[in-house]
Amino acid sequence: MARLTKPLSELKRLLNFCLRQEPGCQDCQLHALCVHRPDHTGCNWSAEVDFPERTEADAVRNLRQARRVVMLVRERYNVVAGA
């Protein structure tokens, strides 16, 4: 499946929206979104998320769900070239 392309700012908004929809991830914050050359999957960006208001032990409980959301968005979208 070919990925759709989005401007970086729109992809950040989309990723934040998707995270907020995931149970347990409503307070998850996008820490960084990095654009790079396409990886082995063809995706040209990666993201780091965090739960800054939680203790480490509490954040770990929902980190798997947050990573799953990031992976689903990575499968569907790339950042517009040159963005």
C-alpha positions as CSV (number, residue, x, y, z in Angstrom):
1,M,0.0,0.0,0.0
2,A,1.4,3.4,-1.0
3,R,1.6,5.9,1.8
4,L,-0.3,9.2,1.6
5,T,1.9,12.3,2.1
6,K,1.2,15.1,4.5
7,P,3.1,18.3,5.4
8,L,5.0,18.0,8.7
9,S,2.7,20.2,10.7
10,E,-0.4,18.3,9.5
11,L,1.2,14.9,10.3
12,K,2.0,16.2,13.8
13,R,-1.7,17.2,14.3
14,L,-2.9,13.9,13.0
15,L,-0.6,11.9,15.2
16,N,-1.6,13.8,18.3
17,F,-5.2,13.3,17.4
18,C,-4.8,9.6,17.0
19,L,-2.9,9.3,20.3
20,R,-5.7,11.2,22.1
21,Q,-8.3,8.7,20.7
22,E,-6.4,5.7,22.1
23,P,-7.6,4.6,25.5
24,G,-4.8,5.2,28.1
25,C,-3.0,7.7,25.8
26,Q,-5.1,10.8,26.2
27,D,-2.3,12.5,28.1
28,C,0.5,11.2,25.8
29,Q,2.6,14.0,24.3
30,L,4.4,13.9,21.0
31,H,8.0,14.6,22.1
32,A,9.7,14.6,18.7
33,L,8.9,13.9,15.1
34,C,12.0,13.5,13.0
35,V,12.1,13.4,9.2
36,H,14.8,11.3,7.6
37,R,15.5,9.2,4.6
38,P,13.1,6.3,4.1
39,D,13.8,3.4,6.3
40,H,13.4,-0.3,5.3
41,T,9.6,0.0,5.4
42,G,9.6,3.1,3.2
43,C,8.6,5.5,5.9
44,N,10.5,8.8,6.1
45,W,9.8,9.9,9.6
46,S,9.8,8.6,13.2
47,A,8.4,9.8,16.4
48,E,9.0,9.8,20.1
49,V,6.2,10.1,22.6
50,D,6.1,10.6,26.4
51,F,3.8,10.8,29.3
52,P,5.4,13.7,31.2
53,E,2.8,13.9,33.9
54,R,3.2,10.3,34.9
55,T,5.7,8.3,36.9
56,E,7.9,6.1,34.8
57,A,6.2,2.9,36.1
58,D,2.7,4.4,35.2
59,A,3.9,5.6,31.8
60,V,5.2,2.2,30.9
61,R,1.7,0.7,31.2
62,N,0.5,2.6,28.2
63,L,3.6,3.0,26.2
64,R,2.9,-0.1,24.1
65,Q,-0.4,1.4,23.0
66,A,1.2,4.7,22.1
67,R,3.9,2.9,20.1
68,R,1.2,0.9,18.3
69,V,-0.6,4.2,17.3
70,V,2.7,5.6,16.0
71,M,3.3,2.5,14.0
72,L,-0.1,2.5,12.4
73,V,0.3,6.1,11.4
74,R,3.8,5.4,10.0
75,E,2.3,2.6,7.8
76,R,-0.2,5.1,6.3
77,Y,1.7,8.4,5.9
78,N,5.0,10.0,4.9
79,V,6.1,13.6,5.2
80,V,6.0,15.6,2.0
81,A,9.5,15.6,0.4
82,G,11.4,18.7,1.2
83,A,9.2,19.5,4.3
